[in-house]
Amino acid sequence: MGTSTDDAATEFHDFFERHYAELARLAHLLTGEADAADDLAADALLALWHRWDRVRAAEHPGAYARGVVANLARSRIRSAVRERRRVALFWSQRSEHIDDPDIPAVVDVQGALRRLPFRKRACVVLRHAFDLSERETALTLGISVGTVKSQTSKAVAQLEQMLGNRAASHLVGGRKQWTN
């Protein structure tokens, strides 16, 4: 005996199968943490299941899901920053202080991405790794298309500065290669 709950569960299962890997990859690129990616994708999908009626009625459920992942990643990053500040405060009160090591001359792409502010990182990742349009990126992040254009342009300029022009051009042109 079929019910609307069974239909919703089947729809969600199909959505899960289609989007889980993409959401985990997005989480990995946004946080730079491979271990956290699966957890964030799973947490996002759990949140989506709890609001499945709203999600399935959305005009762009994929963008809605990516937005949930982006918000969870932002929260995780903010928590990590607060924790680092607490640790730094603790160590600064000790008499021994070690200066930060020099930043290496050559950084890998994921290291460079981690150094970008969240919104710039999210715009570059969604535009170039996920090949989303400016409009789709704006929908995902809940910002305007103009902001996507601006943040992406500024992020690419920062990446060029960090990686050098040739390396950054390869990054933007290479797209999905930077996740492995």
Disulfide bonds with the S-S distance in Angstrom:
none
